[in-house]
Amino acid sequence: MNIIVIGIVACEIGFWVVLAAGLGARYLLRLRRLSSVLLLCVPLLDLLLLALITWDLVFNGATATFAHGLGAVYLGFTVAFGHQIINRVDARFAHRFAGGPPPVKPPKAGSAHVRYEWQQWGRMLLCAVIASVVIGVIVLLVGDSARTAELAGWIGRVWLVTGVWFVGWPLWLTITGGGQAAEGAANAGPGTR
């Protein structure tokens, strides 16, 4: 198995283990300081994966594979969406174990839904920028286009996904009104047409 794939899987498992440990320390053990320290360790996993990808390509002389590009996009995703994921899990954990309010669900219709989709796409845009920068820097460090062709191909992939997401969700919802009809029907109540 590819060392980068192992690194990605280890980082994903590590993310959830550190997150669970941090939230468990906060809500079950009431150790807020330990919880904060554990949750601050989450970005260290990203740095470890970045170091592994860089080491493998720059210092180990490996030729970039699909996994190297996936690792760069994974880094972009965790930076762009990680805080939101942590907040959502934290809200669920607080509700379940500490009597917190029920987690707020994303809006399903109307202008709030449109705003939400634009925010989510903004996160995807940040993911694409981060992944592209990481890939670009590594390509420059390696300095051998034959060894980094697969890695550089990921820039096009991540921007294609970002473009499809843009057209399919925030732009489409903005043009169509974001489900205003569904929101109006829900507000009309039963028996009203």
Secondary structure, 3 states (H helix, E strand, C coil): CCHHHHHHHHHHHHHHHHHHHHHHHHHCCCCHHHHHHHHHCHHHHHHHHHHHHHHHHHHCCCCCCHHHHHHHHHHHHHHHHHHHHHHHHHHHHHHHHHCCCCCCCCCCCHHHHHHHHHHHHHHHHHHHHHHHHHHHHHHHHHCCHHHHHHHHHHHHHHHHHHHHHHHHHHHHHHHHCCCHHHHHHHHHCCCCC
